[in-house]
Amino acid sequence: MINPQFDSIGKQFVGHYYKTFDSDRAQLGALYASNSMLTFENEQFQGAEAIQKKLTSLPFNQVQHQIVTTDCQPNPSNNGVLVLVTGTLIVDGGATPLKYAQSFHIVPSPGNTGYFCLNDMFRLNYG
Amino acid sequence: MINPQFDSIGKQFVGHYYKTFDSDRAQLGALYASNSMLTFENEQFQGAEAIQKKLTSLPFNQVQHQIVTTDCQPNPSNNGVLVLVTGTLIVDGGATPLKYAQSFHIVPSPGNTGYFCLNDMFRLNYG
């Protein structure tokens, strides 16, 4: 079954995700579940708690994500949405933005009360 | 159910995909199915035939994909594998490689005879 609103769901999720990341990383855990997976550069994490711990421990004080492209496709297997983001990161007000690519697989929450991130893979493309 | 071989399946698929792309693009259709989706820059295509037509019509004679990173995660919903690739493209022997990011969602074929690409999103990051 294809989720007819896949594009707006994906874009809304990503917008909310980066807004949360850039303003209060400690809240990111709420966007993951116990079976969620994060690949961050060469490291892998499983479960909302481990993922939040990793994201809050990243060694910078301030970060700003600037999205360049957001592409979404439906996942017919589970009513989920696949998202590929490319963008730039400004860390602690640095003058040189870092390019990144990130893919998300977001799926309906149990009880269908919203969406959470099941798969998250993040890579910096050193420009 | 998590596919225990997700990492080798994803990497094998991607290696085969780019080898086929760089040697004989006309064979790429065999790696997609009727419900496959391709987002290529700002365009969307559905079905192996439309996807192959797009990929074979790209305006270059020779292309060489050089993978920089390949990250894989299992999709517990369907025994599939999610892959995020970052790399560079050399087009017609040009001196300036183009950076790209590409995400794949590969799933078992009907009859479990192999894997095909269900979701494919491709973006150039103009460096």
gemmi code that builds the backbone of each chain (N, CA, C; Angstrom):
import gemmi

chains = {
    "A": [
        ("MET", (0.854, -1.207, 0.000), (0.000, 0.000, 0.000), (0.884, 1.249, 0.000)),
        ("ILE", (0.594, 2.141, -0.909), (1.391, 3.364, -1.005), (0.701, 4.490, -0.246)),
        ("ASN", (1.464, 5.123, 0.606), (0.935, 6.249, 1.368), (0.803, 7.447, 0.428)),
        ("PRO", (-0.434, 7.913, 0.180), (-0.601, 8.964, -0.827), (0.037, 10.293, -0.410)),
        ("GLN", (0.280, 10.464, 0.877), (0.845, 11.731, 1.348), (2.338, 11.609, 1.633)),
        ("PHE", (2.991, 10.686, 0.966), (4.390, 10.413, 1.306), (5.269, 11.651, 1.212)),
        ("ASP", (5.024, 12.491, 0.222), (5.922, 13.621, 0.009), (5.800, 14.646, 1.142)),
        ("SER", (4.566, 14.985, 1.511), (4.417, 15.975, 2.583), (4.822, 15.383, 3.928)),
        ("ILE", (4.565, 14.084, 4.138), (4.974, 13.454, 5.402), (6.498, 13.476, 5.534)),
        ("GLY", (7.188, 13.106, 4.451), (8.652, 13.095, 4.488), (9.220, 14.480, 4.740)),
        ("LYS", (8.708, 15.454, 4.023), (9.251, 16.807, 4.163), (8.940, 17.408, 5.535)),
        ("GLN", (7.728, 17.141, 6.040), (7.399, 17.643, 7.378), (8.301, 16.995, 8.433)),
        ("PHE", (8.522, 15.707, 8.295), (9.368, 15.020, 9.282), (10.770, 15.606, 9.281)),
        ("VAL", (11.330, 15.754, 8.095), (12.703, 16.254, 7.987), (12.805, 17.692, 8.525)),
        ("GLY", (11.830, 18.500, 8.221), (11.837, 19.874, 8.733), (11.823, 19.886, 10.258)),
        ("HIS", (10.953, 19.052, 10.826), (10.848, 18.964, 12.279), (12.133, 18.389, 12.893)),
        ("TYR", (12.683, 17.398, 12.209), (13.900, 16.745, 12.706), (15.050, 17.739, 12.832)),
        ("TYR", (15.301, 18.499, 11.774), (16.450, 19.422, 11.810), (16.180, 20.622, 12.716)),
        ("LYS", (14.933, 21.043, 12.783), (14.604, 22.138, 13.697), (14.904, 21.694, 15.141)),
        ("THR", (14.506, 20.457, 15.462), (14.782, 19.917, 16.798), (16.289, 19.754, 17.009)),
        ("PHE", (16.969, 19.224, 15.997), (18.419, 19.011, 16.094), (19.122, 20.334, 16.385)),
        ("ASP", (18.742, 21.369, 15.674), (19.475, 22.636, 15.758), (19.098, 23.461, 16.983)),
        ("SER", (17.944, 23.147, 17.599), (17.515, 23.957, 18.746), (17.669, 23.219, 20.075)),
        ("ASP", (17.420, 21.904, 20.091), (17.479, 21.173, 21.364), (17.659, 19.689, 21.086)),
        ("ARG", (18.904, 19.304, 20.856), (19.209, 17.917, 20.492), (18.682, 16.885, 21.486)),
        ("ALA", (18.526, 17.296, 22.740), (18.085, 16.343, 23.769), (16.671, 15.822, 23.505)),
        ("GLN", (15.928, 16.488, 22.622), (14.565, 16.047, 22.309), (14.516, 15.063, 21.136)),
        ("LEU", (15.660, 14.792, 20.505), (15.633, 13.963, 19.292), (15.208, 12.522, 19.559)),
        ("GLY", (15.450, 12.031, 20.762), (15.112, 10.646, 21.079), (13.643, 10.327, 20.815)),
        ("ALA", (12.788, 11.331, 20.956), (11.346, 11.124, 20.758), (11.012, 10.800, 19.309)),
        ("LEU", (11.932, 11.040, 18.392), (11.672, 10.768, 16.977), (12.137, 9.379, 16.559)),
        ("TYR", (12.680, 8.622, 17.518), (13.137, 7.251, 17.253), (12.373, 6.288, 18.175)),
        ("ALA", (12.506, 4.985, 17.901), (11.876, 3.958, 18.740), (12.924, 2.921, 19.128)),
        ("SER", (12.491, 1.900, 19.854), (13.453, 0.927, 20.381), (14.139, 0.114, 19.279)),
        ("ASN", (13.507, -0.005, 18.119), (14.120, -0.759, 17.012), (14.759, 0.148, 15.960)),
        ("SER", (14.876, 1.425, 16.255), (15.473, 2.363, 15.285), (16.976, 2.140, 15.180)),
        ("MET", (17.499, 2.452, 14.005), (18.932, 2.303, 13.751), (19.504, 3.621, 13.230)),
        ("LEU", (20.697, 3.950, 13.716), (21.429, 5.116, 13.223), (22.822, 4.675, 12.784)),
        ("THR", (23.183, 5.028, 11.548), (24.574, 4.914, 11.120), (25.087, 6.338, 10.970)),
        ("PHE", (26.070, 6.688, 11.803), (26.598, 8.054, 11.813), (28.077, 7.961, 11.474)),
        ("GLU", (28.426, 8.391, 10.253), (29.765, 8.122, 9.754), (30.054, 6.620, 9.922)),
        ("ASN", (31.083, 6.209, 10.595), (31.364, 4.769, 10.644), (30.780, 4.038, 11.856)),
        ("GLU", (29.940, 4.716, 12.627), (29.420, 4.097, 13.844), (27.950, 3.721, 13.705)),
        ("GLN", (27.566, 2.653, 14.387), (26.176, 2.202, 14.342), (25.571, 2.179, 15.735)),
        ("PHE", (24.310, 2.603, 15.817), (23.599, 2.678, 17.093), (22.202, 2.116, 16.905)),
        ("GLN", (21.686, 1.470, 17.946), (20.331, 0.937, 17.862), (19.533, 1.342, 19.085)),
        ("GLY", (18.287, 1.780, 18.855), (17.397, 2.153, 19.940), (17.451, 3.646, 20.217)),
        ("ALA", (16.296, 4.204, 20.571), (16.177, 5.653, 20.764), (17.174, 6.183, 21.785)),
        ("GLU", (17.391, 5.411, 22.841), (18.250, 5.909, 23.920), (19.702, 6.046, 23.441)),
        ("ALA", (20.206, 4.987, 22.798), (21.592, 5.016, 22.308), (21.763, 6.085, 21.223)),
        ("ILE", (20.749, 6.240, 20.401), (20.836, 7.231, 19.316), (20.852, 8.643, 19.888)),
        ("GLN", (19.956, 8.886, 20.846), (19.934, 10.229, 21.442), (21.252, 10.530, 22.155)),
        ("LYS", (21.786, 9.534, 22.831), (23.056, 9.718, 23.538), (24.158, 10.112, 22.546)),
        ("LYS", (24.203, 9.433, 21.410), (25.202, 9.762, 20.397), (25.006, 11.194, 19.876)),
        ("LEU", (23.770, 11.512, 19.541), (23.529, 12.821, 18.905), (23.779, 13.970, 19.885)),
        ("THR", (23.478, 13.756, 21.153), (23.716, 14.835, 22.121), (25.194, 14.944, 22.496)),
        ("SER", (25.962, 13.886, 22.242), (27.384, 13.926, 22.616), (28.276, 14.447, 21.492)),
        ("LEU", (27.701, 14.793, 20.343), (28.535, 15.305, 19.249), (29.258, 16.564, 19.713)),
        ("PRO", (30.533, 16.688, 19.362), (31.383, 17.704, 19.999), (31.249, 19.100, 19.398)),
        ("PHE", (30.056, 19.651, 19.471), (29.893, 21.063, 19.103), (28.778, 21.638, 19.965)),
        ("ASN", (28.774, 22.962, 20.066), (27.731, 23.616, 20.850), (26.528, 23.985, 20.002)),
        ("GLN", (26.829, 24.503, 18.814), (25.744, 24.960, 17.952), (25.886, 24.331, 16.588)),
        ("VAL", (24.759, 23.982, 15.990), (24.796, 23.444, 14.637), (23.578, 23.978, 13.883)),
        ("GLN", (23.799, 24.191, 12.588), (22.701, 24.657, 11.751), (22.683, 23.826, 10.475)),
        ("HIS", (21.592, 23.091, 10.266), (21.423, 22.318, 9.034), (20.736, 23.194, 7.985)),
        ("GLN", (21.310, 23.209, 6.810), (20.649, 23.899, 5.696), (20.381, 22.863, 4.616)),
        ("ILE", (19.092, 22.575, 4.421), (18.711, 21.567, 3.437), (18.885, 22.133, 2.029)),
        ("VAL", (19.512, 21.359, 1.154), (19.600, 21.741, -0.257), (18.531, 20.989, -1.069)),
        ("THR", (18.442, 19.669, -0.880), (17.406, 18.891, -1.563), (16.769, 17.908, -0.581)),
        ("THR", (15.478, 17.664, -0.777), (14.755, 16.622, -0.037), (13.945, 15.825, -1.043)),
        ("ASP", (14.260, 14.556, -1.197), (13.495, 13.685, -2.086), (12.807, 12.615, -1.265)),
        ("CYS", (11.561, 12.328, -1.615), (10.770, 11.343, -0.869), (10.184, 10.316, -1.824)),
        ("GLN", (10.106, 9.080, -1.350), (9.403, 8.014, -2.071), (8.626, 7.195, -1.049)),
        ("PRO", (7.490, 6.639, -1.458), (6.766, 5.754, -0.548), (7.436, 4.393, -0.461)),
        ("ASN", (7.339, 3.755, 0.705), (7.737, 2.353, 0.855), (6.455, 1.527, 0.867)),
        ("PRO", (6.168, 0.839, -0.237), (4.889, 0.118, -0.316), (4.769, -1.017, 0.684)),
        ("SER", (5.898, -1.441, 1.278), (5.861, -2.592, 2.194), (5.213, -2.266, 3.526)),
        ("ASN", (5.277, -1.018, 3.946), (4.859, -0.738, 5.332), (4.240, 0.638, 5.504)),
        ("ASN", (3.779, 1.242, 4.383), (3.140, 2.550, 4.484), (4.129, 3.619, 4.961)),
        ("GLY", (5.406, 3.321, 4.869), (6.425, 4.257, 5.308), (6.891, 5.166, 4.176)),
        ("VAL", (7.866, 5.990, 4.496), (8.401, 6.960, 3.546), (9.924, 6.914, 3.607)),
        ("LEU", (10.544, 6.876, 2.429), (12.000, 6.955, 2.328), (12.371, 8.368, 1.911)),
        ("VAL", (13.394, 8.919, 2.559), (13.784, 10.304, 2.296), (15.294, 10.362, 2.090)),
        ("LEU", (15.717, 11.086, 1.071), (17.137, 11.381, 0.865), (17.325, 12.887, 0.919)),
        ("VAL", (18.183, 13.317, 1.846), (18.454, 14.745, 2.031), (19.903, 15.020, 1.668)),
        ("THR", (20.157, 16.085, 0.932), (21.515, 16.607, 0.830), (21.480, 18.038, 1.356)),
        ("GLY", (22.570, 18.446, 1.992), (22.560, 19.777, 2.585), (23.928, 20.172, 3.070)),
        ("THR", (23.936, 21.268, 3.803), (25.179, 21.752, 4.397), (24.964, 21.961, 5.891)),
        ("LEU", (26.059, 21.831, 6.599), (26.079, 21.971, 8.049), (27.005, 23.112, 8.422)),
        ("ILE", (26.521, 23.981, 9.292), (27.401, 25.006, 9.842), (27.567, 24.689, 11.325)),
        ("VAL", (28.784, 24.440, 11.724), (29.069, 23.993, 13.086), (29.756, 25.113, 13.857)),
        ("ASP", (29.164, 25.478, 14.988), (29.708, 26.523, 15.859), (30.059, 27.790, 15.072)),
        ("GLY", (29.178, 28.137, 14.132), (29.347, 29.382, 13.389), (30.529, 29.402, 12.441)),
        ("GLY", (31.085, 28.208, 12.146), (32.253, 28.132, 11.263), (31.973, 28.704, 9.887)),
        ("ALA", (33.013, 29.188, 9.262), (32.859, 29.865, 7.975), (32.720, 28.866, 6.822)),
        ("THR", (33.147, 27.624, 7.019), (33.121, 26.645, 5.937), (32.022, 25.616, 6.177)),
        ("PRO", (30.916, 25.730, 5.444), (29.862, 24.723, 5.622), (30.355, 23.354, 5.174)),
        ("LEU", (29.929, 22.320, 5.879), (30.245, 20.933, 5.524), (29.060, 20.366, 4.748)),
        ("LYS", (29.332, 19.714, 3.625), (28.260, 19.059, 2.887), (27.932, 17.725, 3.550)),
        ("TYR", (26.645, 17.369, 3.519), (26.269, 16.050, 4.043), (25.156, 15.437, 3.206)),
        ("ALA", (25.037, 14.124, 3.355), (23.908, 13.382, 2.783), (23.324, 12.542, 3.905)),
        ("GLN", (21.996, 12.434, 3.949), (21.341, 11.670, 5.010), (20.099, 10.996, 4.445)),
        ("SER", (19.942, 9.727, 4.775), (18.722, 9.032, 4.357), (17.926, 8.640, 5.592)),
        ("PHE", (16.617, 8.787, 5.485), (15.692, 8.417, 6.559), (14.665, 7.415, 6.023)),
        ("HIS", (14.279, 6.489, 6.874), (13.135, 5.630, 6.602), (12.169, 5.865, 7.752)),
        ("ILE", (11.067, 6.540, 7.469), (10.132, 6.856, 8.546), (8.872, 6.023, 8.360)),
        ("VAL", (8.344, 5.567, 9.468), (7.227, 4.612, 9.438), (6.169, 5.039, 10.460)),
        ("PRO", (4.930, 4.600, 10.242), (3.868, 4.966, 11.190), (4.158, 4.411, 12.578)),
        ("SER", (3.867, 5.211, 13.605), (4.025, 4.770, 14.991), (2.981, 3.704, 15.308)),
        ("PRO", (3.282, 2.835, 16.273), (2.241, 1.923, 16.744), (1.030, 2.749, 17.205)),
        ("GLY", (-0.154, 2.320, 16.835), (-1.343, 3.101, 17.159), (-1.613, 4.187, 16.137)),
        ("ASN", (-0.662, 4.319, 15.170), (-0.856, 5.252, 14.061), (-1.022, 6.695, 14.523)),
        ("THR", (-0.297, 7.066, 15.557), (-0.432, 8.413, 16.101), (0.563, 9.383, 15.483)),
        ("GLY", (1.381, 8.909, 14.585), (2.371, 9.783, 13.955), (3.407, 8.913, 13.273)),
        ("TYR", (4.591, 9.459, 13.096), (5.660, 8.729, 12.419), (6.917, 8.776, 13.269)),
        ("PHE", (7.712, 7.735, 13.175), (9.027, 7.778, 13.801), (10.065, 7.329, 12.781)),
        ("CYS", (11.324, 7.575, 13.122), (12.427, 7.247, 12.232), (12.940, 5.850, 12.557)),
        ("LEU", (12.789, 4.925, 11.612), (13.244, 3.547, 11.818), (14.703, 3.393, 11.371)),
        ("ASN", (15.065, 4.023, 10.256), (16.442, 3.920, 9.735), (16.973, 5.312, 9.413)),
        ("ASP", (18.192, 5.558, 9.832), (18.815, 6.878, 9.668), (20.295, 6.635, 9.338)),
        ("MET", (20.721, 7.124, 8.180), (22.137, 6.999, 7.808), (22.652, 8.380, 7.421)),
        ("PHE", (23.781, 8.741, 8.022), (24.324, 10.095, 7.867), (25.777, 10.027, 7.423)),
        ("ARG", (26.097, 10.812, 6.409), (27.486, 10.875, 5.916), (27.867, 12.297, 5.585)),
        ("LEU", (29.045, 12.684, 6.044), (29.640, 13.955, 5.621), (30.408, 13.702, 4.329)),
        ("ASN", (30.225, 14.612, 3.384), (31.028, 14.606, 2.163), (32.035, 15.730, 2.294)),
        ("TYR", (33.201, 15.399, 2.701), (34.173, 16.470, 2.884), (34.438, 17.115, 1.548)),
        ("GLY", (34.066, 18.390, 1.446), (34.166, 19.112, 0.173), (35.573, 19.619, -0.046)),
    ],
    "B": [
        ("MET", (11.340, -8.910, 10.679), (12.468, -9.834, 10.617), (13.671, -9.137, 9.989)),
        ("ILE", (14.789, -9.239, 10.654), (15.985, -8.581, 10.147), (16.821, -9.578, 9.355)),
        ("ASN", (17.172, -9.170, 8.157), (18.006, -10.008, 7.301), (19.439, -9.996, 7.846)),
        ("PRO", (19.953, -11.139, 8.321), (21.263, -11.120, 8.986), (22.402, -10.779, 8.028)),
        ("GLN", (22.163, -10.918, 6.742), (23.233, -10.657, 5.772), (23.062, -9.311, 5.085)),
        ("PHE", (22.374, -8.393, 5.763), (22.039, -7.134, 5.107), (23.255, -6.398, 4.567)),
        ("ASP", (24.354, -6.436, 5.297), (25.514, -5.639, 4.892), (26.139, -6.189, 3.604)),
        ("SER", (26.338, -7.500, 3.541), (26.944, -8.059, 2.325), (25.971, -7.997, 1.165)),
        ("ILE", (24.681, -8.173, 1.413), (23.696, -8.078, 0.330), (23.688, -6.664, -0.259)),
        ("GLY", (23.676, -5.672, 0.619), (23.656, -4.286, 0.135), (24.902, -3.947, -0.660)),
        ("LYS", (26.059, -4.342, -0.137), (27.308, -3.994, -0.823), (27.462, -4.751, -2.139)),
        ("GLN", (27.044, -6.021, -2.151), (27.098, -6.778, -3.410), (26.176, -6.160, -4.454)),
        ("PHE", (24.982, -5.778, -4.019), (24.039, -5.194, -4.972), (24.612, -3.915, -5.571)),
        ("VAL", (25.128, -3.054, -4.712), (25.648, -1.768, -5.180), (26.843, -1.970, -6.117)),
        ("GLY", (27.717, -2.898, -5.780), (28.858, -3.177, -6.654), (28.398, -3.637, -8.027)),
        ("HIS", (27.426, -4.552, -8.040), (26.887, -5.055, -9.305), (26.166, -3.945, -10.080)),
        ("TYR", (25.441, -3.125, -9.347), (24.683, -2.040, -9.977), (25.612, -1.082, -10.731)),
        ("TYR", (26.655, -0.626, -10.062), (27.538, 0.360, -10.707), (28.397, -0.278, -11.797)),
        ("LYS", (28.765, -1.529, -11.608), (29.512, -2.218, -12.661), (28.654, -2.300, -13.935)),
        ("THR", (27.383, -2.648, -13.747), (26.464, -2.704, -14.890), (26.265, -1.314, -15.484)),
        ("PHE", (26.076, -0.328, -14.616), (25.860, 1.043, -15.087), (27.033, 1.488, -15.947)),
        ("ASP", (28.235, 1.226, -15.493), (29.423, 1.768, -16.163), (29.834, 0.967, -17.396)),
        ("SER", (29.334, -0.274, -17.506), (29.744, -1.097, -18.651), (28.637, -1.249, -19.685)),
        ("ASP", (27.382, -1.362, -19.252), (26.291, -1.590, -20.205), (24.957, -1.178, -19.572)),
        ("ARG", (24.685, 0.115, -19.646), (23.492, 0.658, -18.996), (22.198, -0.013, -19.446)),
        ("ALA", (22.190, -0.568, -20.659), (20.966, -1.186, -21.184), (20.529, -2.403, -20.366)),
        ("GLN", (21.437, -2.922, -19.519), (21.084, -4.085, -18.686), (20.511, -3.696, -17.325)),
        ("LEU", (20.458, -2.406, -17.022), (20.042, -1.996, -15.678), (18.583, -2.320, -15.378)),
        ("GLY", (17.750, -2.383, -16.403), (16.328, -2.645, -16.181), (16.088, -3.935, -15.412)),
        ("ALA", (16.989, -4.895, -15.561), (16.835, -6.189, -14.883), (16.969, -6.067, -13.370)),
        ("LEU", (17.484, -4.944, -12.888), (17.662, -4.758, -11.444), (16.469, -4.051, -10.804)),
        ("TYR", (15.460, -3.730, -11.624), (14.246, -3.079, -11.124), (13.042, -3.965, -11.436)),
        ("ALA", (11.883, -3.620, -10.856), (10.647, -4.358, -11.133), (9.556, -3.359, -11.514)),
        ("SER", (8.354, -3.878, -11.730), (7.276, -3.009, -12.237), (6.856, -1.949, -11.224)),
        ("ASN", (7.092, -2.222, -9.930), (6.707, -1.227, -8.909), (7.905, -0.417, -8.402)),
        ("SER", (9.043, -0.524, -9.082), (10.224, 0.226, -8.647), (10.062, 1.718, -8.948)),
        ("MET", (10.742, 2.508, -8.149), (10.687, 3.965, -8.314), (12.098, 4.527, -8.397)),
        ("LEU", (12.281, 5.478, -9.284), (13.550, 6.200, -9.394), (13.280, 7.692, -9.300)),
        ("THR", (14.003, 8.367, -8.402), (14.038, 9.828, -8.410), (15.442, 10.201, -8.840)),
        ("PHE", (15.540, 10.859, -9.993), (16.837, 11.218, -10.557), (16.862, 12.736, -10.672)),
        ("GLU", (17.654, 13.365, -9.802), (17.582, 14.809, -9.671), (16.098, 15.188, -9.474)),
        ("ASN", (15.509, 16.027, -10.291), (14.125, 16.433, -10.002), (13.056, 15.609, -10.707)),
        ("GLU", (13.455, 14.512, -11.335), (12.484, 13.738, -12.105), (12.146, 12.422, -11.423)),
        ("GLN", (10.916, 11.967, -11.613), (10.478, 10.702, -11.018), (10.029, 9.727, -12.097)),
        ("PHE", (10.399, 8.471, -11.914), (10.074, 7.416, -12.873), (9.578, 6.197, -12.106)),
        ("GLN", (8.643, 5.465, -12.717), (8.142, 4.244, -12.067), (8.150, 3.089, -13.056)),
        ("GLY", (8.629, 1.935, -12.579), (8.634, 0.735, -13.400), (9.969, 0.548, -14.101)),
        ("ALA", (10.378, -0.724, -14.230), (11.693, -1.039, -14.785), (11.895, -0.445, -16.173)),
        ("GLU", (10.840, -0.460, -16.984), (10.991, 0.004, -18.363), (11.274, 1.515, -18.412)),
        ("ALA", (10.468, 2.279, -17.682), (10.660, 3.742, -17.671), (12.012, 4.102, -17.039)),
        ("ILE", (12.406, 3.364, -16.023), (13.678, 3.650, -15.344), (14.847, 3.359, -16.279)),
        ("GLN", (14.789, 2.206, -16.937), (15.874, 1.873, -17.865), (15.964, 2.896, -18.997)),
        ("LYS", (14.806, 3.316, -19.487), (14.784, 4.310, -20.573), (15.472, 5.600, -20.119)),
        ("LYS", (15.174, 6.027, -18.916), (15.817, 7.243, -18.398), (17.330, 7.050, -18.279)),
        ("LEU", (17.743, 5.949, -17.687), (19.171, 5.757, -17.412), (19.972, 5.597, -18.709)),
        ("THR", (19.373, 4.953, -19.720), (20.102, 4.799, -20.987), (20.100, 6.082, -21.795)),
        ("SER", (19.191, 7.005, -21.482), (19.126, 8.247, -22.275), (19.974, 9.365, -21.682)),
        ("LEU", (20.658, 9.106, -20.583), (21.494, 10.160, -19.989), (22.557, 10.584, -21.001)),
        ("PRO", (22.795, 11.884, -21.098), (23.571, 12.415, -22.224), (25.085, 12.312, -22.048)),
        ("PHE", (25.581, 11.080, -21.913), (27.027, 10.895, -21.936), (27.299, 9.532, -22.546)),
        ("ASN", (28.531, 9.349, -23.013), (28.895, 8.063, -23.598), (29.488, 7.118, -22.568)),
        ("GLN", (30.350, 7.678, -21.720), (31.043, 6.855, -20.733), (30.869, 7.452, -19.355)),
        ("VAL", (30.702, 6.591, -18.380), (30.608, 7.072, -17.003), (31.323, 6.083, -16.097)),
        ("GLN", (31.926, 6.626, -15.072), (32.619, 5.783, -14.094), (32.218, 6.226, -12.690)),
        ("HIS", (31.558, 5.316, -11.950), (31.203, 5.594, -10.562), (32.346, 5.152, -9.656)),
        ("GLN", (32.748, 6.032, -8.765), (33.732, 5.663, -7.748), (33.075, 5.818, -6.386)),
        ("ILE", (32.853, 4.690, -5.731), (32.183, 4.714, -4.428), (33.151, 5.228, -3.362)),
        ("VAL", (32.695, 6.156, -2.538), (33.493, 6.603, -1.393), (33.010, 5.906, -0.120)),
        ("THR", (31.692, 5.902, 0.109), (31.137, 5.202, 1.273), (29.896, 4.413, 0.866)),
        ("THR", (29.711, 3.261, 1.506), (28.481, 2.467, 1.352), (28.023, 2.068, 2.739)),
        ("ASP", (26.872, 2.557, 3.161), (26.307, 2.168, 4.454), (25.022, 1.393, 4.224)),
        ("CYS", (24.842, 0.329, 5.002), (23.675, -0.537, 4.854), (22.971, -0.706, 6.195)),
        ("GLN", (21.658, -0.772, 6.135), (20.865, -1.136, 7.316), (19.765, -2.090, 6.865)),
        ("PRO", (19.336, -2.992, 7.755), (18.202, -3.851, 7.408), (16.879, -3.089, 7.521)),
        ("ASN", (15.920, -3.451, 6.670), (14.552, -2.964, 6.824), (13.744, -4.099, 7.442)),
        ("PRO", (13.413, -3.989, 8.739), (12.742, -5.107, 9.412), (11.357, -5.391, 8.849)),
        ("SER", (10.789, -4.446, 8.102), (9.416, -4.623, 7.610), (9.307, -5.656, 6.512)),
        ("ASN", (10.366, -5.852, 5.752), (10.208, -6.668, 4.539), (11.459, -7.461, 4.178)),
        ("ASN", (12.358, -7.635, 5.149), (13.572, -8.401, 4.871), (14.460, -7.712, 3.837)),
        ("GLY", (14.211, -6.451, 3.601), (14.980, -5.694, 2.622), (16.191, -5.022, 3.244)),
        ("VAL", (16.895, -4.271, 2.427), (18.114, -3.587, 2.846), (18.069, -2.147, 2.332)),
        ("LEU", (18.402, -1.227, 3.216), (18.526, 0.181, 2.842), (20.002, 0.507, 2.700)),
        ("VAL", (20.345, 1.234, 1.645), (21.741, 1.536, 1.362), (21.874, 3.035, 1.072)),
        ("LEU", (22.895, 3.649, 1.660), (23.244, 5.036, 1.329), (24.662, 5.037, 0.780)),
        ("VAL", (24.803, 5.529, -0.448), (26.110, 5.592, -1.103), (26.484, 7.056, -1.304)),
        ("THR", (27.751, 7.392, -1.022), (28.284, 8.663, -1.498), (29.488, 8.330, -2.374)),
        ("GLY", (29.698, 9.129, -3.402), (30.785, 8.819, -4.316), (31.023, 9.943, -5.297)),
        ("THR", (31.840, 9.622, -6.283), (32.125, 10.582, -7.337), (31.878, 9.925, -8.688)),
        ("LEU", (31.548, 10.765, -9.633), (31.227, 10.348, -10.997), (32.206, 11.011, -11.951)),
        ("ILE", (32.761, 10.206, -12.843), (33.586, 10.769, -13.906), (32.834, 10.535, -15.213)),
        ("VAL", (32.502, 11.608, -15.880), (31.657, 11.538, -17.071), (32.493, 11.852, -18.303)),
        ("ASP", (32.491, 10.910, -19.252), (33.231, 11.078, -20.504), (34.677, 11.504, -20.265)),
        ("GLY", (35.283, 10.894, -19.243), (36.690, 11.136, -18.966), (37.024, 12.537, -18.485)),
        ("GLY", (35.993, 13.267, -18.040), (36.207, 14.647, -17.594), (37.156, 14.720, -16.416)),
        ("ALA", (37.826, 15.850, -16.297), (38.854, 15.993, -15.265), (38.260, 16.291, -13.898)),
        ("THR", (37.016, 16.774, -13.870), (36.418, 17.171, -12.599), (35.361, 16.160, -12.180)),
        ("PRO", (35.663, 15.315, -11.196), (34.640, 14.367, -10.735), (33.470, 15.114, -10.085)),
        ("LEU", (32.271, 14.598, -10.302), (31.074, 15.149, -9.676), (30.747, 14.313, -8.447)),
        ("LYS", (30.477, 14.982, -7.333), (30.063, 14.236, -6.144), (28.589, 13.859, -6.254)),
        ("TYR", (28.241, 12.683, -5.735), (26.830, 12.314, -5.722), (26.487, 11.561, -4.448)),
        ("ALA", (25.195, 11.542, -4.154), (24.649, 10.712, -3.082), (23.496, 9.919, -3.673)),
        ("GLN", (23.367, 8.655, -3.274), (22.307, 7.806, -3.814), (21.824, 6.857, -2.728)),
        ("SER", (20.522, 6.748, -2.599), (19.961, 5.782, -1.655), (19.204, 4.708, -2.421)),
        ("PHE", (19.357, 3.472, -1.961), (18.674, 2.322, -2.546), (17.870, 1.605, -1.457)),
        ("HIS", (16.724, 1.091, -1.846), (15.972, 0.161, -1.000), (15.830, -1.108, -1.816)),
        ("ILE", (16.548, -2.141, -1.417), (16.503, -3.375, -2.193), (15.754, -4.442, -1.399)),
        ("VAL", (14.979, -5.220, -2.116), (14.067, -6.174, -1.472), (14.141, -7.519, -2.192)),
        ("PRO", (13.774, -8.599, -1.491), (13.814, -9.917, -2.133), (12.866, -9.981, -3.325)),
        ("SER", (13.308, -10.628, -4.382), (12.468, -10.833, -5.556), (11.353, -11.811, -5.218)),
        ("PRO", (10.226, -11.717, -5.936), (9.202, -12.746, -5.780), (9.834, -14.109, -6.065)),
        ("GLY", (9.537, -15.088, -5.249), (10.153, -16.405, -5.409), (11.506, -16.490, -4.733)),
        ("ASN", (11.937, -15.318, -4.173), (13.167, -15.285, -3.370), (14.405, -15.727, -4.162)),
        ("THR", (14.437, -15.374, -5.441), (15.557, -15.791, -6.289), (16.678, -14.767, -6.304)),
        ("GLY", (16.504, -13.674, -5.597), (17.536, -12.643, -5.586), (16.936, -11.369, -5.017)),
        ("TYR", (17.514, -10.235, -5.374), (17.044, -8.946, -4.869), (16.846, -7.990, -6.038)),
        ("PHE", (15.881, -7.103, -5.904), (15.756, -6.034, -6.887), (15.654, -4.704, -6.157)),
        ("CYS", (15.813, -3.647, -6.919), (15.787, -2.300, -6.355), (14.365, -1.766, -6.406)),
        ("LEU", (13.774, -1.539, -5.234), (12.407, -1.004, -5.162), (12.418, 0.520, -5.157)),
        ("ASN", (13.348, 1.114, -4.433), (13.424, 2.580, -4.347), (14.847, 3.031, -4.632)),
        ("ASP", (14.971, 4.054, -5.455), (16.284, 4.563, -5.877), (16.171, 6.083, -5.969)),
        ("MET", (16.998, 6.778, -5.195), (17.007, 8.250, -5.256), (18.439, 8.714, -5.466)),
        ("PHE", (18.630, 9.558, -6.450), (19.967, 9.980, -6.873), (20.044, 11.504, -6.891)),
        ("ARG", (21.127, 12.023, -6.300), (21.344, 13.476, -6.300), (22.813, 13.797, -6.530)),
        ("LEU", (23.056, 14.714, -7.412), (24.388, 15.288, -7.561), (24.561, 16.418, -6.560)),
        ("ASN", (25.698, 16.419, -5.920), (26.079, 17.543, -5.055), (27.115, 18.345, -5.803)),
        ("TYR", (26.701, 19.371, -6.419), (27.663, 20.137, -7.211), (28.705, 20.722, -6.277)),
        ("GLY", (29.943, 20.226, -6.438), (30.993, 20.645, -5.519), (31.565, 21.997, -5.880)),
    ],
}
model = gemmi.Model(1)
for chain_id, residues in chains.items():
    chain = gemmi.Chain(chain_id)
    for i, (resn, *xyz) in enumerate(residues, 1):
        res = gemmi.Residue()
        res.name, res.seqid = resn, gemmi.SeqId(i, " ")
        for name, pos in zip(("N", "CA", "C"), xyz):
            atom = gemmi.Atom()
            atom.name, atom.element = name, gemmi.Element(name[0])
            atom.pos, atom.b_iso = gemmi.Position(*pos), 0.0
            res.add_atom(atom)
        chain.add_residue(res)
    model.add_chain(chain)
structure = gemmi.Structure()
structure.add_model(model)
structure.setup_entities()
